Amino acid sequence: MTRVKFELPADDLGRAVAFYRDVFGWSAQKLPFEYVLVDTDGETVDPADSDGGISPRTEFVQGPVLIIDVPSIDDVARKVVAAGGVLLNAKERVGEFGFSQYIKDSEGSVLCLWESVQG
């Protein structure tokens, strides 16, 4: 079974955090790089169990993106290609938290694969 989270793009992370806090009551935690974890229940953010994140708008993240937690990005990336999807970037290390890789599914939707660092 996989877990699905979300990523929202922002041109101004602080402004976006204020918006989601003020409108929906979400809590946020800035990471040591340009990324903010959010919890939609308003409780203190647990980095290992957040609901999603807000990232700077990038080439791949132009609209909301689903983040799919997988046991092995390498294994899933092979399946993506075999099923008609496209790998948009190489697997990247994300701090001490894990690895990510953006893909397009067979219909052109951008998704992010996430592999947690086993600790």
C-alpha positions as CSV (number, residue, x, y, z in Angstrom):
1,M,0.0,0.0,0.0
2,T,1.2,3.5,-0.8
3,R,0.5,6.8,1.0
4,V,-0.3,9.9,-1.0
5,K,0.6,13.4,0.1
6,F,0.5,16.7,-1.8
7,E,2.8,19.5,-2.9
8,L,1.7,23.0,-3.7
9,P,3.8,25.5,-5.7
10,A,4.3,29.1,-4.5
11,D,6.1,32.1,-5.7
12,D,6.4,33.4,-2.1
13,L,6.6,30.6,0.5
14,G,5.9,33.0,3.5
15,R,2.8,34.4,1.7
16,A,1.6,30.9,0.9
17,V,2.1,29.7,4.4
18,A,0.1,32.7,5.8
19,F,-2.7,32.0,3.3
20,Y,-3.2,28.3,4.2
21,R,-2.8,29.1,8.0
22,D,-5.3,32.0,7.9
23,V,-7.8,30.4,5.6
24,F,-7.7,26.7,6.6
25,G,-5.9,26.7,9.9
26,W,-3.0,24.6,8.6
27,S,0.3,24.4,10.6
28,A,3.7,24.7,8.9
29,Q,7.3,23.9,9.5
30,K,10.1,25.5,7.4
31,L,12.9,23.1,6.5
32,P,16.6,24.1,6.3
33,F,16.1,24.5,2.5
34,E,13.4,26.1,0.4
35,Y,10.5,23.9,1.5
36,V,7.7,24.0,4.0
37,L,6.0,21.0,5.5
38,V,2.3,21.4,6.4
39,D,-0.3,19.6,8.4
40,T,-3.9,20.2,7.6
41,D,-5.2,19.4,11.1
42,G,-3.4,22.5,12.6
43,E,-1.4,20.3,15.0
44,T,2.4,20.6,15.3
45,V,4.0,19.3,12.1
46,D,5.7,15.9,12.4
47,P,8.3,15.8,9.6
48,A,8.0,12.0,9.4
49,D,4.2,12.2,9.0
50,S,3.2,15.6,7.4
51,D,0.3,15.9,5.1
52,G,2.2,17.6,2.4
53,G,4.3,20.6,1.5
54,I,4.7,24.0,-0.1
55,S,7.6,24.4,-2.5
56,P,9.0,27.1,-4.8
57,R,7.4,26.9,-8.2
58,T,9.7,25.0,-10.5
59,E,9.8,23.6,-14.0
60,F,8.0,20.5,-12.8
61,V,5.8,21.9,-10.0
62,Q,3.5,24.4,-11.7
63,G,0.3,23.3,-10.1
64,P,-0.6,20.9,-7.2
65,V,1.3,17.7,-7.4
66,L,0.5,14.4,-5.7
67,I,3.5,12.9,-3.8
68,I,3.4,9.1,-3.8
69,D,5.4,7.4,-1.0
70,V,7.0,4.2,-2.5
71,P,9.4,1.7,-1.0
72,S,11.9,2.1,-3.9
73,I,12.0,4.9,-6.4
74,D,14.3,2.9,-8.7
75,D,11.8,0.0,-8.9
76,V,8.8,2.2,-9.5
77,A,10.7,4.4,-12.0
78,R,11.2,1.3,-14.2
79,K,7.4,0.5,-14.0
80,V,6.6,4.1,-14.9
81,V,8.6,3.9,-18.1
82,A,7.2,0.4,-18.9
83,A,3.6,1.7,-18.5
84,G,4.1,4.7,-20.8
85,G,5.1,7.4,-18.3
86,V,8.1,9.7,-18.4
87,L,10.9,10.4,-15.9
88,L,11.3,14.1,-15.6
89,N,14.5,14.2,-13.6
90,A,17.0,12.0,-11.9
91,K,16.3,10.6,-8.4
92,E,17.5,13.3,-5.9
93,R,18.5,13.3,-2.3
94,V,16.3,15.6,-0.1
95,G,18.3,16.4,3.0
96,E,18.3,13.6,5.6
97,F,14.6,12.9,4.8
98,G,14.7,10.8,1.7
99,F,14.7,10.9,-2.1
100,S,12.4,12.3,-4.7
101,Q,11.8,12.0,-8.5
102,Y,9.3,13.7,-10.6
103,I,7.4,11.8,-13.3
104,K,4.6,12.2,-15.8
105,D,2.0,9.6,-15.9
106,S,0.6,8.1,-19.2
107,E,-1.9,11.1,-19.3
108,G,0.7,13.9,-18.8
109,S,0.0,14.5,-15.1
110,V,3.1,15.4,-13.0
111,L,3.6,13.3,-9.9
112,C,6.4,13.1,-7.4
113,L,7.8,9.7,-6.2
114,W,9.0,9.8,-2.6
115,E,11.3,7.3,-0.9
116,S,11.9,7.8,2.8
117,V,15.3,7.2,4.3
118,Q,15.1,4.1,6.4
119,G,16.1,5.0,10.0
